[in-house]
Amino acid sequence: MDFKKLEQDAGIVFMGCEPKWQAKDARLKYTESGLACDAQPGLVTTSNSGIPSYLSNYFSPEIIDILVSPMKAAEVAGSEKKVGDWTMTTATFTTVESTGETSAYGDYANNGVSGVNTTFPQRQSFHYQVMTQYGELELERAGLARIDLVNRLNAASVLTLNKYQNKTYFYGVAGLQNYGLLNSPNLSASIIPTTKAAGGTSWALATALEVLADLKKLFVKLQTQSNGLVEQDTVMTLSLSPTSYSNGFLTTSEFNVTVAERVKALYPNLKIVQAVEYSTPAGELMQLKADNVMGQETCSVAFTEKLRAHPIITDVSSWRQKKSQGTWGAIIYRPFLIASMLGI
């Protein structure tokens, strides 16, 4: 047996009759006196004193939805209705105005005449859409996070359509005879609030009496426009932003009475609606509307279709679906029954 080769290959050394072991990686070394150990051997793996971080991560099953601002156009208008269907591009409305003149009576006289004047204002519709699409792998991966992706995508498509619908109710659609509650060309110009003792016209530094004076000024404007058709107990809607409401209606007088309490007593049939759209680039806007006079509503927001779901199309490993809606914007039948104030 070749003991030298055995020593080189296996680290076995025969000294006399006793074998000695010698490590080839230098952790154990052979010395004249026997075996010796290094003080600290080097690591083969990366230095580590912990565990994978995901093992100490709690994954909550609760899903928290991101909120969007409320859609209040239909509440401001007082009603929302379907007009026609998605094949209709134009809606025509009929207005009739009574005319006439009297004459002195005479047995053989036939003077004096009565008549009607008719006009046919029109509005144009606008149709819009959104696509929902998802793939097999996408659904599987979302499932790992406990997300029902298909339902979430469908909910997002409905919200997207309704947010745009609400926007058209306030602003209409540019380039069409499609107007909103805030920009209809037939609305009267906004009036300006009274100047406050603290400076400016804003309600932020106004007293309770100053806020009430602005509300009275707006009500008188509506009365003047309506030529006596609006009275103090008329059913009305006051629309303004949440900021304006807090600045004005929560203001307390020296008698510890809020503006909201005084308004309720002064205008018993007044409804207040808060909508963020009344915070405009030009300033804080407030609208006062008589809801219904002599059986005819003042305005309405209208649509052609609400959530028309088209067929689901199956592709190689994905699906897609179109959803669509249509809008007429806000149809204001009697614009003189709406008054506004800008700069509160």
C-alpha positions in Angstrom: 0.0 0.0 0.0 1.3 3.5 -0.9 1.1 5.3 2.4 2.5 8.5 1.0 -0.4 8.7 -1.6 -2.9 7.8 1.1 -1.5 10.7 3.2 -1.8 13.1 0.3 -5.2 12.1 -0.9 -7.0 11.2 2.3 -5.0 12.9 5.0 -4.2 9.6 6.8 -0.7 9.5 8.2 0.8 6.4 9.6 3.4 7.1 12.2 4.4 3.9 13.6 1.2 1.9 14.1 -1.1 4.9 14.9 -2.9 6.7 12.1 -3.1 10.5 12.4 -5.9 12.6 10.6 -5.0 15.8 8.8 -7.7 18.0 7.3 -7.1 19.0 3.7 -8.9 22.4 4.0 -6.5 23.5 6.7 -9.0 23.6 9.5 -7.2 20.7 11.1 -3.5 20.5 10.8 -1.0 17.8 11.5 1.8 18.7 13.8 4.7 16.8 15.3 2.8 16.6 18.5 -0.5 15.5 16.9 -3.6 17.5 15.7 -4.1 21.3 16.2 -7.3 23.4 15.6 -7.5 27.0 14.2 -9.0 29.5 16.6 -12.0 30.5 14.4 -12.9 28.7 11.1 -14.2 30.9 8.2 -18.0 30.8 7.2 -19.0 29.2 3.9 -22.5 30.8 4.0 -23.4 34.5 4.3 -23.3 35.9 7.8 -26.9 36.1 9.2 -28.6 36.3 12.6 -32.3 36.5 11.6 -35.1 35.0 9.6 -36.8 35.9 6.3 -38.7 39.2 6.9 -41.9 37.9 5.3 -42.2 35.3 8.1 -42.8 38.2 10.6 -45.2 40.2 8.3 -48.9 40.1 9.1 -51.0 40.3 6.0 -54.4 41.8 6.8 -57.4 40.3 5.0 -59.3 43.6 5.3 -59.5 45.6 2.1 -59.7 49.4 2.5 -61.4 51.3 -0.3 -60.2 54.7 -1.4 -63.1 57.1 -1.2 -64.1 59.7 -3.8 -66.2 62.9 -3.3 -70.0 62.4 -3.2 -72.0 62.9 -6.4 -74.7 65.4 -5.5 -76.0 66.7 -8.9 -79.2 64.8 -8.9 -79.9 65.9 -5.3 -79.2 69.5 -6.2 -81.5 69.4 -9.3 -84.3 67.6 -7.3 -84.8 64.8 -9.9 -83.0 62.6 -12.3 -84.9 61.1 -15.2 -84.5 59.0 -18.3 -85.2 60.9 -21.6 -85.4 58.8 -24.7 -82.8 56.1 -25.3 -79.3 55.6 -26.6 -80.5 56.0 -30.2 -81.6 59.6 -29.6 -79.2 62.4 -30.4 -81.5 65.4 -29.9 -84.3 66.1 -27.4 -86.9 68.8 -28.2 -89.0 70.5 -25.6 -92.1 72.6 -26.0 -92.7 75.9 -24.2 -96.0 77.8 -24.5 -96.4 81.4 -23.5 -99.9 83.0 -23.2 -100.3 86.4 -25.0 -103.2 88.8 -25.3 -104.5 92.4 -25.1 -107.7 93.9 -24.0 -109.9 96.6 -25.5 -112.7 98.9 -24.2 -116.0 97.2 -24.4 -118.6 98.1 -27.0 -121.7 96.2 -28.1 -120.6 96.1 -31.7 -116.8 96.2 -31.1 -114.7 93.1 -31.6 -111.3 94.4 -30.5 -109.0 92.6 -28.1 -107.2 89.3 -28.8 -105.6 86.4 -27.0 -103.0 83.9 -28.3 -100.1 81.7 -27.5 -96.4 81.8 -28.5 -94.6 78.5 -28.8 -90.9 77.7 -28.9 -89.0 74.4 -29.2 -85.7 74.5 -27.3 -83.4 71.5 -27.9 -80.7 69.6 -26.1 -78.1 67.2 -27.5 -77.1 63.9 -25.9 -73.5 62.6 -25.4 -72.7 58.9 -25.1 -69.5 57.7 -23.5 -67.9 54.3 -22.6 -65.3 52.5 -20.5 -63.6 49.2 -21.0 -63.1 46.5 -18.4 -60.4 43.8 -19.2 -58.5 41.2 -17.2 -56.3 38.1 -17.9 -56.0 34.6 -16.4 -52.6 35.2 -14.8 -53.7 38.6 -13.6 -56.7 37.0 -11.8 -54.7 34.2 -10.3 -52.1 36.7 -8.9 -54.8 39.0 -7.5 -56.3 35.9 -5.8 -53.0 35.4 -3.9 -53.7 38.8 -2.3 -57.4 37.8 -1.6 -58.6 40.4 -4.1 -61.8 39.6 -6.1 -60.4 41.4 -9.2 -63.3 40.9 -11.5 -65.8 42.4 -9.1 -63.4 45.2 -8.2 -62.9 46.1 -11.9 -66.6 46.1 -12.5 -67.2 48.4 -9.5 -64.5 50.7 -10.8 -66.1 50.9 -14.2 -69.5 51.8 -12.7 -67.9 54.5 -10.5 -66.0 55.9 -13.5 -69.2 56.2 -15.6 -71.2 57.7 -12.7 -68.5 60.2 -11.8 -68.5 61.5 -15.4 -72.3 61.5 -15.5 -72.3 63.7 -12.3 -69.7 66.0 -13.9 -71.9 66.5 -17.0 -74.8 67.3 -14.8 -72.8 70.2 -13.3 -70.9 71.4 -16.4 -72.5 69.8 -19.5 -70.4 68.8 -22.6 -68.4 71.3 -24.5 -69.3 71.7 -28.2 -72.9 70.4 -27.8 -76.2 71.9 -26.7 -75.6 70.1 -23.5 -75.3 72.3 -20.4 -75.0 71.9 -16.6 -76.4 73.3 -13.5 -73.5 75.7 -13.2 -73.0 76.9 -16.8 -76.3 76.9 -18.6 -76.4 80.0 -20.8 -79.9 80.9 -19.7 -79.0 81.3 -16.1 -78.8 84.8 -14.7 -75.5 86.3 -13.8 -74.3 85.7 -10.2 -74.6 88.6 -7.7 -71.8 89.6 -5.3 -72.0 89.3 -1.5 -72.0 92.4 0.7 -68.7 93.7 1.9 -67.9 92.4 5.4 -66.6 94.5 8.4 -63.5 92.3 8.5 -62.8 93.1 4.8 -63.7 91.3 1.6 -66.8 89.3 0.9 -65.8 85.9 2.2 -67.8 84.1 4.9 -64.7 82.9 6.6 -64.5 86.1 8.7 -68.2 87.1 8.5 -70.5 87.5 11.5 -73.8 85.7 11.7 -75.7 88.8 10.8 -73.5 89.4 7.7 -74.1 85.8 6.5 -77.9 86.2 7.0 -77.7 89.5 5.1 -76.1 87.7 2.1 -78.8 85.0 2.2 -81.5 87.6 2.3 -79.9 89.4 -0.7 -79.9 86.1 -2.7 -83.5 85.4 -1.8 -84.6 88.9 -2.8 -82.8 88.4 -6.1 -84.8 85.2 -6.7 -88.0 86.9 -5.8 -87.3 89.7 -8.2 -86.5 87.3 -11.1 -89.7 85.3 -10.5 -91.9 88.4 -10.3 -93.6 87.4 -7.1 -93.9 83.6 -7.8 -91.5 82.8 -5.0 -92.4 83.5 -1.3 -90.8 82.8 2.0 -92.4 79.4 2.5 -91.8 78.2 -1.1 -90.0 74.8 -1.3 -86.4 75.8 -2.2 -83.0 74.2 -2.4 -79.8 76.1 -1.4 -76.6 74.5 -2.8 -73.1 75.4 -1.7 -69.8 73.8 -0.9 -69.1 72.1 2.4 -66.5 74.8 3.1 -69.0 77.6 2.6 -71.5 75.8 4.8 -69.1 75.5 7.6 -67.9 79.1 7.3 -71.4 80.5 7.1 -74.1 78.3 8.6 -72.1 77.2 11.7 -71.4 80.7 12.7 -72.9 81.7 16.0 -74.5 85.0 16.8 -74.1 86.9 20.1 -77.3 85.3 21.3 -75.7 81.8 20.9 -77.8 81.0 17.9 -76.3 79.5 14.7 -77.1 80.8 11.2 -78.4 77.3 10.4 -81.0 77.7 13.2 -82.1 81.1 12.0 -82.4 80.0 8.4 -84.6 77.2 9.4 -86.9 79.6 11.1 -86.9 82.2 8.3 -87.3 79.7 5.4 -89.1 76.7 6.7 -89.2 74.7 3.4 -85.5 75.3 2.5 -83.3 72.3 1.8 -79.5 72.7 1.9 -77.3 70.5 -0.3 -73.5 70.5 0.0 -71.5 69.7 -3.1 -67.8 70.2 -3.7 -68.4 71.5 -7.2 -69.5 74.8 -5.7 -65.9 75.6 -4.8 -65.0 77.0 -8.2 -61.8 78.6 -9.6 -63.6 81.9 -9.5 -64.6 81.6 -5.8 -67.2 80.0 -3.6 -70.5 79.8 -5.4 -74.0 79.5 -3.9 -77.3 78.8 -5.7 -80.8 79.2 -4.6 -83.5 77.4 -6.5 -87.3 77.2 -6.3 -87.9 73.5 -6.7 -91.4 73.5 -8.1 -93.8 76.3 -9.0 -97.4 75.7 -10.2 -96.8 72.0 -10.7 -93.7 72.3 -12.9 -90.3 71.4 -11.7 -87.6 74.0 -12.3 -84.9 71.7 -13.6 -83.9 68.0 -13.9 -80.8 66.1 -14.8 -81.3 63.5 -17.5 -79.7 60.5 -19.1 -80.4 58.3 -22.2 -78.9 55.1 -20.7 -77.6 54.1 -17.3 -75.0 51.4 -17.3 -75.5 49.6 -20.6 -73.4 46.4 -20.2 -72.2 45.1 -23.6 -71.3 41.4 -24.2 -68.2 39.9 -22.5 -65.6 39.1 -25.2 -63.4 36.0 -24.6 -59.9 36.2 -26.0 -57.1 33.6 -25.9 -56.4 34.0 -22.2 -58.2 37.2 -21.3 -61.7 38.8 -21.3 -62.9 42.3 -21.9 -66.3 44.1 -21.7 -67.6 47.6 -22.7 -70.0 49.5 -20.5 -71.6 52.8 -21.7 -74.0 55.6 -20.6 -75.5 58.7 -22.1 -76.3 62.1 -20.7 -78.4 65.2 -21.6 -76.7 67.2 -18.8 -79.0 69.4 -16.8 -82.3 70.4 -18.4 -83.4 73.7 -16.8 -87.0 74.4 -17.7 -87.3 77.7 -15.9 -83.9 79.3 -15.4 -85.4 82.5 -13.8 -86.2 80.4 -10.8 -82.5 79.9 -10.0 -80.3 82.7 -8.5 -76.7 82.5 -7.6 -74.1 84.4 -5.5 -70.3 84.2 -6.2 -67.6 85.0 -3.7 -69.0 84.0 -0.3 
